Amino acid sequence: MNTWILPFPCTVSGCTREFLSLRKLKHHEKVPEGCENEACPFQGKTWTAYLKHRKEHKVKVHCGECIKLSNNAWFKQQHELRVHCEDKWMLSCIRNGCDKTFTRGFNLDSHVLGEHEGKKPFSCSHAGCGRSFTMKVRPAI
């Protein structure tokens, strides 16, 4: 009877598994025993299943002014500053005769490229549309 001794044993207490490659050992060690939430009975077999499961425990943060939900307090704060704050931080167009203002640098850049420099290199591929844009846009489905 042959007994193979594999060169990479698991170092987790109570685990007797051994692996032929370091990569497989690392993957094995990466898979958690279960959910870190003590009340949750989840037991996953793969890292991907664990990551998918973790999303179930995420709590959305509610905006105090509207129905917007954010993934964390930082995004909630950014939303409140941009949408609900009386003293919004505004970016002004510096071109002569233009009084447009924006709350995001992306929108200011897009405005300058399209309105003042006439650069709209991205065309809509939808049949019959013919519109062009300063920035690449995702198709609305």
C-alpha positions as CSV (number, residue, x, y, z in Angstrom):
1,M,0.0,0.0,0.0
2,N,1.4,3.4,-1.1
3,T,1.0,6.3,1.2
4,W,1.9,9.6,-0.4
5,I,3.1,12.4,1.8
6,L,2.2,15.7,0.2
7,P,4.6,18.6,0.7
8,F,2.1,21.2,1.8
9,P,0.1,20.4,4.9
10,C,-2.7,22.7,6.2
11,T,-1.6,24.6,9.3
12,V,-5.2,25.2,10.6
13,S,-5.8,23.6,13.9
14,G,-7.7,20.3,13.5
15,C,-7.3,20.1,9.7
16,T,-5.4,17.2,8.4
17,R,-5.5,18.0,4.7
18,E,-2.3,18.1,2.6
19,F,-1.7,19.5,-0.9
20,L,0.5,18.9,-3.8
21,S,1.1,22.6,-4.5
22,L,1.4,25.8,-2.5
23,R,-1.2,27.4,-4.6
24,K,-3.8,24.8,-3.7
25,L,-2.9,25.1,0.0
26,K,-3.3,28.9,-0.1
27,H,-6.7,28.5,-1.8
28,H,-7.8,26.0,0.9
29,E,-6.7,28.4,3.7
30,K,-8.5,31.3,2.1
31,V,-11.9,29.6,2.4
32,P,-13.4,30.6,5.7
33,E,-14.9,28.2,8.2
34,G,-18.2,30.1,8.1
35,C,-19.7,33.6,8.4
36,E,-18.2,36.0,10.9
37,N,-21.7,36.9,12.1
38,E,-22.1,34.5,15.0
39,A,-25.9,34.2,14.6
40,C,-25.5,33.2,10.9
41,P,-25.5,29.4,10.1
42,F,-23.7,29.9,6.7
43,Q,-21.1,27.3,5.9
44,G,-19.5,27.8,2.5
45,K,-17.3,25.5,0.5
46,T,-15.7,28.2,-1.7
47,W,-14.3,31.7,-1.4
48,T,-16.7,32.9,-4.0
49,A,-19.7,31.6,-2.2
50,Y,-18.5,33.3,1.0
51,L,-18.1,36.6,-0.7
52,K,-21.6,36.4,-2.2
53,H,-23.0,35.5,1.2
54,R,-21.3,38.4,2.9
55,K,-23.3,40.8,0.8
56,E,-26.4,39.6,2.6
57,H,-25.2,41.2,5.8
58,K,-24.4,44.6,4.4
59,V,-26.6,47.3,5.9
60,K,-27.4,50.3,3.6
61,V,-27.2,53.8,5.1
62,H,-30.3,56.0,4.7
63,C,-30.1,59.7,3.7
64,G,-31.9,61.8,6.2
65,E,-33.4,64.1,3.5
66,C,-34.6,61.7,0.8
67,I,-35.0,58.0,0.0
68,K,-31.4,57.5,-1.2
69,L,-29.6,54.4,0.2
70,S,-25.8,54.3,0.3
71,N,-23.3,51.5,0.8
72,N,-21.6,53.3,3.7
73,A,-21.4,56.5,5.7
74,W,-18.8,58.1,3.3
75,F,-21.1,57.8,0.3
76,K,-24.0,59.0,2.3
77,Q,-22.0,62.1,3.3
78,Q,-20.9,62.8,-0.3
79,H,-24.6,62.5,-1.4
80,E,-25.8,64.9,1.2
81,L,-23.0,67.4,0.4
82,R,-23.7,67.3,-3.3
83,V,-27.5,67.2,-3.2
84,H,-28.9,68.6,0.0
85,C,-26.3,71.1,1.4
86,E,-27.2,74.8,1.0
87,D,-23.5,75.8,0.5
88,K,-22.7,73.4,-2.3
89,W,-19.1,73.3,-3.5
90,M,-19.5,74.5,-7.1
91,L,-17.0,74.4,-10.0
92,S,-17.4,77.2,-12.4
93,C,-16.5,77.3,-16.1
94,I,-13.6,79.7,-16.6
95,R,-14.3,80.4,-20.3
96,N,-15.3,84.0,-21.2
97,G,-19.0,84.6,-21.1
98,C,-19.9,81.2,-19.6
99,D,-21.6,81.2,-16.3
100,K,-22.3,77.4,-16.0
101,T,-21.4,75.7,-12.7
102,F,-21.1,72.1,-11.8
103,T,-20.9,70.0,-8.6
104,R,-18.6,67.4,-10.3
105,G,-15.3,67.8,-12.1
106,F,-16.3,65.2,-14.6
107,N,-19.3,67.2,-15.7
108,L,-17.2,70.4,-15.9
109,D,-14.6,68.6,-18.1
110,S,-17.4,67.2,-20.3
111,H,-18.9,70.7,-20.7
112,V,-15.6,72.3,-21.7
113,L,-14.8,69.6,-24.2
114,G,-18.2,69.6,-25.9
115,E,-19.4,73.2,-25.6
116,H,-16.2,75.2,-25.9
117,E,-13.8,73.0,-27.8
118,G,-16.4,71.2,-30.0
119,K,-14.9,67.8,-29.2
120,K,-17.5,65.0,-29.2
121,P,-15.6,61.9,-30.4
122,F,-18.1,59.3,-29.1
123,S,-21.1,58.6,-31.4
124,C,-24.2,56.7,-30.4
125,S,-24.3,53.3,-32.2
126,H,-28.1,53.0,-32.0
127,A,-29.7,53.1,-35.5
128,G,-31.1,56.5,-36.4
129,C,-29.7,58.3,-33.3
130,G,-26.8,60.2,-34.7
131,R,-25.9,62.0,-31.4
132,S,-22.3,62.4,-30.3
133,F,-20.8,62.8,-26.9
134,T,-17.7,64.1,-25.2
135,M,-17.4,61.0,-23.0
136,K,-18.0,57.3,-23.7
137,V,-21.5,56.3,-22.4
138,R,-22.8,52.9,-21.5
139,P,-25.9,51.9,-23.5
140,A,-29.2,52.1,-21.6
141,I,-30.9,48.7,-21.5
